[in-house]
C-alpha cells in the first residue's frame, strides 16, 4: 500500500487542523493541503498550507485539477452553503461535504424546522416570521416558553439569542433585525420553545443512505466556568459523554440522524459528509436544537483522536456511497478532553499578534497530548495570535477524570498576553459518573423510598382526595371502600348473568391534554371508552377501576384526572370502585403520566348483543361530541405540521380555541341507550372508535349482510370538517380514522324506529335514521357509505360509494 493521494482541506480553524492531522495518518495519503490554514498546518512533512481563494469556486476547481487532488474536505459551512461541493462534483472532483440543497439544513433554520416537522424528527415547537412585530406578539402569546430567537440564515455564530424572559426575547428580535452585519440572515426570524436539559452533540458519517454514528460529545458554549457569561463558538469539549445513555444514542441514531438522511434522500438531495446534531436531552427524550452540515468545532478535536478506522477510507467510502463496506471503529476505552485557549476580550473585540509561548513545552510531547491551532499565524519562526479562539489543548487518557486534569495541565503550560480558558470542561460528565457511585453507596447504608423518587405521603394525600370523589359514585351493591386491597361489588338482581370486561386508554389525546394542562377531560374519556363498549354487548356498566402511573406524583394533576373519572362514572351510573396510583421514577420522566382503565358490566344471557339482524333493519346514528378519543396521532401531527398552537383560534368558530374543540369530552351514551337495551328495542350497537365507521360497524354484522349509510342524514362536527380540509384527508382516511359525527350506531327492527328516536330525544340525545341493513352482494361489500360533508362554505367532499 503506497502513499499516493493528495487531499485538500478547506478552512482555517482547529477543526481543520484536526482533520489534516488525522488524514495525514492515512497510509494512502501522500500529502494534505490546507487552505487557508493556520500556523499549526503551516509546514510539516505530511500537511501544509496553500494559497487558494476558496470563495472563487472556479479557482478551487482549477487548482485541484492542476494538483491532481483526489478528495476535497470542506470544514466550514459557508462554502457548502454557497455550493462548492456542487461545483467540484460537476468538475469530476470528489468532495466530502453535502451539496448546496442539503447544506440548507444548517444554512436556513426555517428550512431545517420545516424539514424536521415533515419527517417527524423531534425538535422544539416553533414559528417563523418576516415581521418583527408578529414575532414579538408570538413571544407574548405562545403556549410555551418562546424565548429562543434565531436569525434563519448563516450568521457566523451571532444569530441565536436565548432570552432570560419574554422581555429579553422581544428585545432580541429587535437586535437581530437591526444588526446590519447579519444582512439577509435575519430577514426571517425563527422563534423557538426554550428546551430544558443537557445539551450534547452527536455526529455521523453519511454516504447519502447509510450512517456511522460517532461517540457523543458535549461542547461548552458559555465563556466562563459554570456556564456563565456570553455564548461563544465553544470553549472546550469532551468525548465520550456519559450523559447520553445507550437508549438515547439508539434513539438519536434511528429517529433523528437516520430519519434526516432518509428525508434528504427522499427530497432528491442525498447527504454526503458529516451531519452534526446539536441536541437537548429533555424529559421527553432527545430533541434537535440544530443541525450542522459539517464537523463541529470544538467537538472534532476530541472525537477524531478516538477514531480507530482510517479517516480517509471512511470519507472516500462516503463519496462512493459505500460506507456500509467500511467498519468504523473507535477506541472504546479512551476519553478525550479539549480546552480552548482564547484571546483577552473574546467574544468581543480583541488584539491580535500576541506571541504564543509554551506550545513545544516538554509536557506537551507526551503521547496523551495534541494541540490544535485555530486563530494562529506564523511570523519569522514565531507563532502569534490571530483570532478569538487561539488553540485547543486535547488530552487523551483511559479515564475522563484523567483526561480532564491533563487538559488543564496542558493549557497551563501555554502563555500569551490576555490568554484565558475554562477549568471545568467535562465537569458535567464527571458529576454524572460520581452521582452513580453515590447512589450505590447510599443503597449500602439504607436508602429511603422517598429518596429514590417515590413519595408515599403524596400518595396518601391523593387517596384522601379520591375517597371524597368516589363516594359520589357509590351504588348500593358496593361493599367496603377505597384504600383496601381490592374493590367488592355484590352481583345481585340477575337471573343468568354474563360478565362483560373492558380495558381501555385514551391514546394520544392524553398528550394534547398534558400540553394544554387540561386533565378532567381525560378522566371522562377514560370512562367513556370503556362503558360505551360495554353497552355494545347489551350490558349495564357496573364498576370501574383506573391505573395512574407517573414519574413524579403531582397530587393536583392526579386529582383533576380522577375528578373527571368520577364525573364520568356518575354520568354512566357506574361505581368508581378502586384503582392504582403508581409512582415509577425509573420508568417515566418526572412530568409524564399514563392512564389505563378496567370496567365490568353484566347482561342477562338472553339479552346479549348482537342478535338476529336481518335485511331491512334500520340504522340509528347517535351524534358524537367531536373527535372523541381516536385519531389524535394524526391530529397532533396536523397541528404541528401546520404550525398551529392549541391556543390558536379555531378557524371555523373564532369564539373557541383549538384546545376547546380538540379536548371536547367524549360522549357517554349509558343514560340514553341502556333503557332501549333493557326494552329489547336494539339488535346491535357499535361504538365508533379507532377504525371509524368503516371498521367498527362491520364488527356487529353477520357475514351475509351489509349496511348502507346516507351521510346527508347527520351533521359532521365542525372540528372534523376542519381536520378533513386542513389535512386534505381522503374520504377513505376520514371514514376509517374518525367517527365522522356518529359516536354510537344502533341497529333495530324498523318497527321500533319511532320509539327509539322519541326516547333518545327525551334524553336530549341527537339521533336520526342514517341507513339500512341489506343483503351482501358477491361477498365483497361490507359497508356502503354515501357521505356529504360540508368542509366550509366553498368546499365539499362527496363520496359514493366507499367499499371496504
Secondary structure by P-SEA (a helix, b strand, c coil): ccccbbbbbbcccaaaaaaaaaaaacccccbbbbccccccccccccbbbbbcccccaaaaaaaaaaacccbbbbcccccccccaaaaaaaacccccccccccccccccaaaaaaaaaaaccccccccccccaaaaaaaaacccccccbbbcccccccccbbbbccaaaaaaaaaaaaacccccccccbbbbbcccccccbbbbbbbcccbbbbccbbbbbcccccccccccccccccccccccccaaaaaaaacccaaaaaaaaaaaccccccbbbbbcccccccbbbccccccccaaaaaaccccccccaaaaaaaaaacccccccccccccbbbbbbbbbccccccccccccccccccccccccccbbbbbccccccccbbbbcccccbbbbbbcccaaaaaaaaaaaaaaccccbbbbbcccaaaaaaaaaaaaaaaaaaaaccccccccccaaaaaaaaaaaaaaaaaaccccccccccccbbbbbbccccbbbbbbbbccccaaaaaaaaacccaaaaaaaaaaaaaaaacccccccbbbbbbbcccccaaaaaaaaaaaaaaaaaaccccccbbbbbbccccccccccccbbbbbbbcccccccccccccbbbbbbbbccccccaaaaaaaaaaaacccccccccccccccaaaaaaccccccccccaaaaaacccccccccccccccccccccccccbbbbbccccccccaaaaaaaaaacccaaaaaacccccccbbbbbcccaaaaaaaaaaaacccccccbbbbbbccccccccccccccccccbbbbbccccc
